Amino acid sequence: MDMQILNESGNPLLRRKEIQLVVKSDVTPSRNDVLNEVCKKFSCKPEVVRIKKISGAFGVKSFEINVEIYETENDKENYSPTIKKKDINLENSLKEKNKPQTEEKTEAE
């Protein structure tokens, strides 16, 4: 896997490095392969790396990859969006919406 850095910038507010890479490969690289290569190249632990996007065009053997490397695992948990957090918040908000309706019915009876 041939990896080249297109752009590397620091984001001190979110305590991370944002990196754009180009990888030349015959097949779309898996997230695990990209994670291992990024960890080797930037000397970091896999727990602090978030692979945002792997994109490629039909018939082209180069893929653009967006990666974020956080300073600590805690920063990654706090600043990177996850589906689980959104689902939990949605579930809690639905419970809260349903809760007052059930209370009003008991008060009316």
Secondary structure, DSSP 4 states (H G I P E B T S, - for coil): -EEEEEEEEEETTTTEEEEEEEEE-SSPPPHHHHHHHHHHHHT--GGGEEEEEEEE-TT--EEEEEEEEESSHHHHHHHS--HHHHHHHHHHHHHHHHHHHHHHHHHH-
